[in-house]
Amino acid sequence: MRSSTSTGYSLAALALSSLVVAASNGTNDYPPTYPLSTDPGFASEFVVALQNSLTGGADIGPVLGAVKNIKPGDMDSYHEEFYRLANATKAQAEDPQNSYDPVNVRDTWFSASQYYRRADVYIHRNWSDPLIQTVWNEQTAAFDKAIAALPIPGQRLQIPSPEGNFTVEAIWYSASRNPHAKLPTMIVGNGFDAAQEDSYHYYCAAALARGWNCITYEGPGQNTVRRTQGLGFIPEWELVATPVVDYVLLAKKQVVDENRLVLVGNSMGGYFAARAAAFEPRLSAAVLIGGVWDTYEGYISPLPKELLAVYEAGNYTQFDEQILALRDAESEAFSTEAKWGLDYGLWAFKTHSPSEFYSQTKRYRIEDVVHQIDMPVFVGDAEFEGIYIGQAKKVSDALGERATYHLFKGVAGYHCQSGAQQEMQRTIFAWLNRVLKA
């Protein structure tokens, strides 16, 4: 096995390498926000941790306190600080004096849950690490306590997928106690790594505040299904989303306006939602934040030409050995983002072989079915998009008049508008208001 020194390769595989993006965009205004770490991967994660403070899922001071003690590039340090913060916040939530007020209960447990999710980010290199399960059990239990304290408690669901032979994990949020309210309803799915619990903070809180019902869901490869059912990602996402649509229109038909049913896909969920929309005519509209044209095209884009050539020549053993050697070498040539992307990608796609991982991603492309999408589609793009740079415009162009393309710029120009959730939400709901009234 060759060392990182002998290969001379450096990667930013499978992640948001914003420095590379800024250079490729030719912008002089990068980064548009103040970075909280010299490590770009950590800096991005810190923004995600902070943005949930808008909806009770974080407190700014405690997050910044954890950030202060995290060493750039040290994944163990990142895990330990957020795990410590999560446990400390859990202790606050369990204090009997906290329980008199449902708002206290809700926000404290939401924060604890999110801190446990932060503690989970960088621990997937070793699949047998018990923390992968124990940290997730903690975040799930904390989140369930939080949604139980909502004005209308959230409802965790398991929805069978008869054709897929698996169970979809979902959470239903009602916007009204009226058992006959016919309300607009949003179905929200994440992508590569974010959990459906994150979807509450990204989309559902904003939807509920506007009088929308909301349901989040996860399928194979995503956090809970990967853990409880041992399933990696599948490209045929209609097998995941269609059972959710069935549930919404049957079990919740009294409270759902079937003419205002919207599917949202976040990040790689932009592929999943588009794929599902191609097979689901009952949807009124789809929202892609952002658009994903070809997952393989995006994931290979940061690979050095020499290493990509090894893979494309079919020398898979050599490719695997070289990329894993780089991952485990004590070298700054392999960025935190690259390590995370490789670790998490192998785990989520359920393969120990990097070449098999790349081969699997070739099946996640929307070109073959995009012509089947027959509804209005909002396609969100980002000025500082990472591995999917340029792909949202391809999706929009292929959809033609069915699409509304929107480029988020400046401080809202990070992937999925991290740190600018209010602008993203305002833009989406303004578009939905126009489209669904037409």
N, C-alpha and C positions, 0 to 999 in steps of 0.2 A: 504494500500500500504506500503510495507516494505521499510525502508530507506537503503541507501548504506552501512551504518554501520552494519545494521542487516544482510544484504545479504553477505557482505564480498567479493563481486565479484569485479574484476578489468578486464577491457576489452581493447582490441585494435581492435575492430571490424571494418571491412570494410575499412581498411586503411593500409598504408605502415608503419608498426611498425618496423622501421629499427633496433632498438636496439634488439628486439626479433629475427629478422632475423639474425643479426650478431652473436647472441649467438647460434642460431640453426645451423649456418654454421660453427661454431667453429673457426672463424677467429680472429686473433689478430690485424688485420689491419683495424679495424672499428672505426670511419668512415674514409673512404679513402680521404675525403676532409675536410677542416676546417668548422665546423658548425657555422652558423651565428645566431643561437639561441639555448638556452638551451631547447627549446620546439622542439622536432623532427618534428612535423607536420609543424610548422612555418618554420623551417630550410629548409625543402623540398620545400615549396612554394617559399621561397626566391630564391632558385636556379632556379626554373622555371621562376621567374620574371627576373632574371639576364640573363638567356641564350638567351632570345629574343633580347638582344642587338646585337647579331650577324647579325640580319636581319632587323634592324631599329625599333624593337618593344620595346625598352627600352633604358634608359641611366643609366650607372652604378652608378654614383654619386647620382642622385635623388632616385634610388631604395635603396641604402645604407642609404640615409638620412631618408627614411621612416622606414627602418629596425631599425635604431637607436632608434626611438621613440615608437616602438611596444613592448608592455609588453608581455612576454612569457605567453601563455595560455589565453590571453585576446582577445577573438574574436572580441569584439567591437573595441578594440584598433587597431587590424589588419585592420578591415574594414575602420575605420575612417582615418587612415594614408594613405591607398591607394586611398581612395575616394578623400581626400584632394589633393594628388599628381595628380590624374586623372583630377580633375577640374583645377588645376594650369596649367597642360600641355595643356588642352583644350584651356585655355585662351591664351597660347602662340601660339597655332595653329590658333586661330582666329585673331591674330594680323596681320593687313594688310601688315606690313613689312615682314612677314614670307611668304607671298603668291607669291613672285616674282619667286621663285625657286621650281619646282615640287618635288625635293628631300627634301627640307625643309618641304613642305606640307605633303608628304608621311610619312616621318619618325616621324614627330611630331604627326600626327593623329594615326599612328600605335602605338606609345607609349601611347598616351592617351587611345586608345581602350584597350590595354593590361592592363593598370592600372585599368580601370573600371572592367575588368574581374577579376583582383586580388581582387578588392573590393567586388566582388560578392561571393567569395568562401565560406564564413562562415555565410551567412545570411538566410539559408533555414530552420531554426527551425520553424518559424512562417510563414506558407504559405500565410497569408494575409498581410504580410509586403510589403508595396508598393515598397520598394527598390528592391525587386526581379525583378520587371518589369522596374522601372525607371533606375536603373543602367544598365540593359541590353539594354534598348533603347539607352542609351548614348554610350555604347560600339559599338553597331551596327552602329549608325550614324557616329561615329568616324572612324570605320573600312571602311565604304563605301567611306568616303572622302579620305582615304589612298589608297584604290585600284583604285579609279578614277584617282589617280596621278601616277600610275605605267606606265612604258614606253608603255605597252599595257594594257589598263584599264581592271580590273577584272569585271566579269559580274555576278551579283546575280540572281539566278534562283529559280523557284518553279516548281518541276517536279511531276506530278500526279503519284500516285501508284494505278492503277485501282483495283487490287486485294486487296490491303491493305486498300483502302478507306481513304487515307490521302495524304498529299502533302509532298514530300521530299524537304527540303531546301538545296540549293547547291550554290557554287560559282565556275565559270569557269575562268581559267587563260590560255591565249594563249602564246606560246613561240615564235611565229613568226607572222609577218603581212602578210606573203604569204598565200593567200586564198586557195592554193592547196598544202601546205606543209604537207607531210605525216609523222607526228612526233610521237615518242613514247609518250604514255599518261598514267598518273598515277591518279588513283581514290583513294582518301584518306578519311578514316573514323576514327574518334576517338571513345572513349568508354564511360566510366562511367560518367565523368564530364567535360573533356576538350571540348572546342568548335571548330567548323570548322574554326573559325578565328585563333585559335591556330595552326591549321594544316598548315596554310600558313607559319608560322615561323618554324614549325617542319620539314616540307617536301617540300612544294611548292616552296619556294624561292630557295632551292637547286635543285629542279627539273627544274625550269625555267632557272637557270644558266647553266644547262647541256643540254638545248635544248629540254626539255620535256614539253608538255602541262600538265596541272594539273586541276583536279576538286575535290573539297571537298564537303562533304554532311553530312546531319544530318537527322535522323529518329526519331520515337517516343521515348520519354524518354530523348532525347538529348536537348541541351539548348533551341534553338529557337522553335522547334516543341513542346516541353513540354509547353512552354509559349503561343505560338500562337494558338495551336490546342488542348491543354489540354490533351495530350496523354502521358501515361507512356510507359516504355520499352516493347518491344515485342521480343520473341525469334526467330521468323521466319524472320530473317534478309534478306533473299532473296527477300522479298516483298519491302525492302528498296533499296537494291543494284541493283537489276535487272532493275528497271526503269532508274537508272543512267546509266547503261551500254547501255540500249536502246537509251537514249538521246545522249550519246557520239558517238555511231556507226551510228546514223541516222542524228541528227541535226549537228554534227561536223564531218561527214564522210570525208569531203574534206581535213581536216587537221589532221586526226588521222590515224596512222598506225595500222590497226586492228590486225596485228601480233605482236604488241608490246604494249599490253594493260594490265596494272598491277593494282591489287587491294591491297591496304595497310590498315592494321588494327592496331591501336595504343592502348595499354593497354587492357581494356575489348573489344576494337575493334578487338583484336586478336581472340576472339570468333566470333564476328560479321562477320569479313572478311572470316574466315574459313567456317562458316555456309553458307555465300553467295557463296563462291567458290564451295561448294559442289553441288550447283544448277545452276552454271553459267559456261558452257563449253566454252564460247567465250573469257574468260580471258586467257592471255598468261602465267601469273605467279601471285603468291600471296606473300605478305610480311606480316608476323605477328610479331609485336613488342609489347608484347611477346605473346607466345602461351598460350591459355586458354583452358584447358581440361574440367573443371567442375567448374562453378562459385559458386555453393553452397558449394562444397568442400573447395574452397578458403575462402569464407566468414565466414564459421563456424570455421575455423581453430584457430582463436584467442580466441574463446569463452571458458570460464572456463567449465570444465566437468559438474559441478553442474548445471550451467545455461543451457547448451546444453541439459542435461538430462530432464529438465523441458519442453523444446520445443519438444524434440523427444517423450516425453510421451503424447504429445497432450494437455498439460495444457497451452493453448495459452494465455488465459486471465492472468494467473499468470506470464507467461513469459513476456508479454507486460508490465504489471505493474512494474515488477522488473527492466527490462532494461530501461524503460522510467524514473523510479525513479533514477536510476544511472545516466542517462543522465542529469537530471536537478538538481542533488545534488551538493552542493558546496564541491566537493571532488576531490583530485588529482588522485583518483583511476581510474577515467574515463578520459582517455587521450584526448587531443585536437583532435587527429586523430580519436579516437572512436566517439567523439561527431560529428565531421564533417561527418564521414562515415554514421552514423545513420541518421543524419539530411538530408543529401543529398540523401541517398539511398531511404528513405521514399518518398521524393519529386519526385525523378526521376522515381521511380516505381509506383508513385501515389497511395500510401496507407498510412494511419495513423497507421497501425498495424505492429509492427516489426515482429511478427510471420508470417503475410501474406507476408511481404517482403522476409523473408527467404524461405517461401514456393514457391514464384514466382521464386527465383533464381535456384530452382531445374530443371527448364525447359531449363536452359542455359548450355548445355553440348554438346560437339562435338562428343562424342563417337559414337552416333547413325548414323552419316552421314559422318564421316571422310573418309570412304572407297569410297565415291563418288567423292572425290577431285582428279582430273586427270590433274594435271599441276605441274610444279616446284613450291615449296614453300620454302621461307626463313623463318626459325623459330628463332627469336632472344630471347635469355634468358639473365638474369642478375644475377651476383654473389650475389647481395644483394636484390634480389627480395623479395617482401612482401607477401601478402596473396596468390599469385599465385606461390609460391615457388615450384619448381619441376614439374610444369604443362607443361612448354614448352617442356621439354624432353619427356613427355608422348605424346604430339602432334606429335613431330618429330618421335618418335619410331612407332607410329601408321601409319604415312605416309610412313615410310620405305624409299625406293629409291627416292620417290618424294620430300623428304625434304632435305634441307641443314640446319643443326643445328649450331648455332653460340652462344657461351657464351661470353658475354661482361664482362670483369673483371676489378678490381681495380676502378679507378676513373670513368670508364665508366660502372660500375656495379650497378648503381642505376636503379630503375624501369624506363623503357623506355629511359634509358641512359640520364636521366636528368643531365644537365650540361656538357654533352659530345656529343652534337648534331653533331658536325663535324665528330667525329669518327663513330657514327652511320650512318650518311649519306654516308660517304666514303665507308663503308662496304657494305651497301645496293646497292649503284650504281655500285660498282665493281662487285658484284654478278649478278646484272641485266645485266651488259655488257657481262658477260660470258654466261649467260643462254640464253639471247635473240639473241645472235649471233650463238648459237649452231644449 
